Amino acid sequence: MNLLQLRVVREVVRQEFSLTAAAQVLHSSQSALSKQVREFESELGLGVFVRHGKRFTGLTEAGEQLLPMLERLLVEAGNITCLAEQFRETDTGQLSIATTHTQARYVLPDIVVGFRREFPKVQLSLQQGSPQQIVEWLLRGQAQIGIATELLSQHDELVTFPYYQWTHAVVVPVDHPLLRQPLDIEALAKWPLVTYHSGFTGRQRIEQGFMRFAKKPNIVMSALDADVIKTYVACGLGVGIIAAMAFDPIRDLGLRKIEAGHLFGPNTTLMAFRRGQILKRYAYRFAQLCTQTLQPDDLRRQVEFAQP
């Protein structure tokens, strides 16, 4: 048994049992991957994959039980590599941050600029996706830090910390009637709404805000990010509900913001790490640049030695 065999098995599972896709990811051939799987199963003396002809269609019962162990072994192998790198070259390498468009566009720019100034030799990658994708990237080791409002705290394999709180705001054209009256749910319910997709950027709190007053929001369009929402508000499609920090009075000419925190309540964005993962010093420094409440030494202890 070797690490290559473990990586091949893991990648085949990740690629939904497609040897072709796994071979592309691992820069190898189908025959080479098939050979690694056969040798792995031969050494174990049992089958890991269910087969239909030459195709893999799933995991055997033994394979299902082996997969979490295999994942842990590969995490520890990555930890050994990272630990060695810490002693060789402390401030070089790669750091991948998985986050949503809202965080990447409106919250992280100053953090990224400060980090790059402090660690010019570190290659920084911002992966943007849904909260579910962020969780998957963290669990697969494809990102070291995840930043999102939803889902992160629901997974025992992740260690989460509060990053910051934010509220929603309503955006309307400059001559809109909502600017001339106190904003409440009843007034808002009369207008067509443009806001985030379900599961994004506090959408659940928006729905709960209407439910508290027995109102149903008339959502005519949903989008992944605030820039798209504001574009269609400016086109006259409806009233927008976005994260308040996503409104820029200089860039968003022709629109006005109305604070709506009193309607939908506060939201807490979290920062997440995979439990037991060893990270280089600059990863913890990035977290500290985001919020001074996260001290690198304390953060390291909680991440690297945290128990589910």
Salt bridges, closest charged atoms under 4 A:
GLU11 OE1 - ARG14 NH1 3.87
GLU41 OE1 - ARG51 NH2 2.72
GLU71 OE1 - ARG10 NH1 3.96
GLU85 OE1 - LYS280 NZ 3.98
ASP91 OD1 - ARG281 NH2 2.82
GLU118 OE2 - ARG285 NE 3.02
GLU207 OE2 - ARG203 NE 2.93
ASP225 OD1 - HIS101 NE2 3.78
ASP227 OD2 - HIS101 NE2 3.42
ASP227 OD2 - ARG105 NE 3.80
ASP227 OD1 - LYS230 NZ 3.66
ASP248 OD2 - ARG251 NE 3.71
ASP252 OD2 - LYS230 NZ 2.99
GLU259 OE2 - LYS257 NZ 3.21
ASP297 OD1 - ARG300 NH1 3.41
ASP298 OD1 - ARG301 NH2 2.23
GLU304 OE2 - ARG300 NE 3.68
